[in-house]
């Protein structure tokens, strides 16, 4: 009788990191306000609801929402949260996400707690467009207001994200 062969297999199990990044909805320039205080205009509210309703089917089962504390971004995050049946009180509003600089945005994303495998982030352009072009595999000329880009990273550590895969791009104009 032959001895049984044993195979020593070691598998590293990890969950990929998924980032859905959303540019705030169209905001109003009508009132003389500081940039951070600009609210959404009516078209922005409609577009945010439209994209939110059409993105529900692409959501992971569990996720954490982070948002810039700018009025237009936080209002957009609340619209999406409402459509996603996500408790508004669980949104993490972060002043540091109020940035137009993709290097700062990258540092913020790379500092996420690794307990979060799925993150939805609401922020601002130029940072968003430049970030998704640096980390995604599809070039996007401009992430529109209320635009959503879903990226997946083959790592279990936010600090190590690079060469992500662009899973979904969803803009209001594509839904009208």
N, C-alpha and C positions, 0 to 999 in steps of 0.2 A: 504494500500500500504506500502510495506517494504521500509525503507530507503536504498539507495544505499550504498554498502560497498566501502570504498575507501582504496586503498592500497598505502602506502607510500614507494616507492622504491627509493633508491639512488644508483646510479651506479658510480663507479670510472672508468672513461674512461682513458686509457693510451695506448700508443704505445709501443710495445716491442722494446728493443734495439737489433740490429743485427750487428754482427761483422764478416766480412770476413777478415781473416788473411792469408797473403801470404808470404812465404819465398822467398827471392830474388832468381833469376835464377843462374845457374851454372856460377861461375866466374873464371877468369884466374889467375893462379899463375906464369905465364911465365915471367913477368917483375918484377924487384926489386922495388916494390912500397910499400908505406904504406898500411896497410890493408884497410883503408877507401877509398883509391884511386883505388882499384882493379876493372877493368871493367869486363863485361860479356864476356864469350867465345861464340863461334858460337853455340855450343849445347845449351847453356843457352838461347840464343836469340830464337832459334827454339822452345825450350820447353815452354818459356814464351808465345810465340804466340799461341802455341797449347793449353795450359791451358786457356788462355784468350778467345780464340775463342769458346772453349767448356764450358765456364762458363757463357757466356752472358745470356743464358736462365734462370739462377738462380739469376740474379741480381735484386735487388729492383729497383723501378722506379727512385728513387732519392737516392743519396749517396754522401759522402765526402771521398776523398782519402787522406790519410796521409802516408808519407814515411820517412824512415831513409834518411839522407843526404849522406850516403855512395854511391859511384858511382854505385856499382852493384845493390843496392836496388832502387836507383832513376831511373836507366836505366830500371829496371824491371817494376817499376810503370809507366813509360812513355810508354812502350810496351803495358801494359794492358790498359792504358788510351786510347791509339790510337785504340785498338780493341774495346773498349767500347764507342767510340765516345765521350769521356770525355775530356774537354779542359785541356791540359797539364798545362796551366797557373793557373788552379784551384787546382792543387795538392799542398798540404801543406807539404813541406819538413822540417822535424824537426830533429835537431841534437840529441835530447834526445832519439829518437827512435833507434839510433845507439847504441844498447845495446844487450848484450848476457845474461842478467840477467832478469829472469821472474818476480822478485819482482819489479824491475824498470819498466818493460813493463806493469805490472798490474797497477802501480801508474799512468802511462801515460794514459792508457785506461780509468781508473776510473776518470781521470780529463777532459775527453772530454766534450764539451759543450752539454748540453741536447737538444739543438736544432737539433743536429744530431742524427737521429734515426738509420741510416744505415751508417756504416763506413767500409771502406776497408783500411787495414793497411799493408804496406810492410816493413818487418823487417828481423831479423836474428835469427838463432838457437844459442843456446840452449833455448833462451828465448821463442821462438814460440812453440816448442814442449812441453816444460814444462807448458806454459800458457794454451794451448789447453787441456792438460791432467788434469790440475787443474780445469778448468772451463767447459770443455765439458763432455759428458756422454759416449764417446767412447775413449778407450785407443789407442793412436797412438804411435808406437815405435819411429818413427822419421818422422818429416815433411820434405819431400825431397825438394831439390831446385826446385823452381817454384810450389811447393805444395800449395794448397789452402784448408783451413778449414773454414767452415761457422758455426758460433755459434749464437744461439738466447737466449736472456735473458728475463725472465718474470718480467721486471721492466721498469719503465719509467725514471730511473735515473742511469747513468753510474756508479756513486759512489756505487750503491747497487747491482752491478752484482755479481752473484754467481750461482752455479748449473745450468749452461747453457745447452742447448740441441744442440748437434752436428747435424746440418742439412745436411751437405755435406762435403765430403772429396774427393779431386780431385788431383791426382798426374800425372805427365807426363807419367810414366810407364803404367798407367792404360789406356792411350789413344793411345798407340803405338801398 
